[in-house]
């Protein structure tokens, strides 16, 4: 689980529909537009990222890093620390 202050950056990315690159614990990187947050079928908190009209539900517990792919006044690079 990530901290509330780090979760705020996920919500900002979704609010402004920012293009992001998400690095996961397994080393994979997913790029797309941050759309929303929600819970998957297993009730795990997720960020929903859209890429070429496909939605990817990424568990926030798997996040290591989120990079903004466009300039914005909110953040450029966030490193997540799981609690």
RALIN-V24773 format. One record per backbone hydrogen bond with DSSP energy under -1.0 kcal/mol. NH is the residue of the N-H (numbers start at 1). CO is the residue of the C=O. E is the energy in kcal/mol with one decimal. If there is no record, write none. Layout:
# RALIN-V24773
NH:CO:E
NH:CO:E
This chain:
# RALIN-V24773
7:3:-2.3
8:4:-1.7
11:7:-2.1
12:8:-2.3
13:9:-2.3
14:10:-2.0
15:11:-2.8
16:12:-2.3
18:13:-2.6
20:32:-3.3
21:67:-2.2
22:30:-3.2
23:65:-2.5
24:28:-2.8
25:62:-1.9
27:24:-2.2
30:22:-2.5
32:20:-2.2
33:50:-2.9
34:18:-2.6
35:48:-3.2
36:48:-1.2
38:46:-1.9
40:44:-2.0
43:40:-2.3
46:38:-3.2
47:58:-2.6
48:36:-3.5
49:56:-2.5
50:33:-2.7
51:54:-2.8
54:51:-1.5
56:49:-2.7
58:47:-2.7
60:45:-2.4
62:59:-1.6
63:60:-1.3
64:23:-2.9
65:23:-1.6
66:78:-2.5
67:21:-2.5
68:76:-2.3
69:19:-3.2
78:66:-2.8
80:64:-2.4
83:1:-4.0
